[in-house]
Amino acid sequence: MFTLEGFWNITPEIKSLEFPKRGKFQVNLKDGRSITMPISAFPSLKKVPVRERNSWYLMGGGVTWDSCPEVIHIEQILGDYAKYGHES
C-alpha cells in the first residue's frame, strides 16, 4: 500500500519568526518546518530596525512590523505563488 510521505496536501501557515544569527531570519511553520533565509532577500525587512525585529505580528497569513509598510507572505518565503498565494 502506498503512503504519502512529507508535506503533501498541507497548507503552510506561519507560526513564528526568529532571528538566529546576523543577516538571517527563520520562519517556523505550524506544521513543524523551519525555513532560514537571508534578510537581504527582503528589502522591506532590512529596513526594520534590529531592535524592532522581534516585535512582528501576523497579518493576513503573513508577517509585518509597525515600522514596515509591507507584509511578507508565505509564498514569498516558499517561492510558489500558484500553490501558496494568499489571494485567489
Helices and strands as residue ranges (DSSP letters): E 14-18, E 24-29, E 34-38, G 39-41, H 43-46, G 50-52, E 57-59, E 62-64, E 72-73, H 74-78, H 81-84
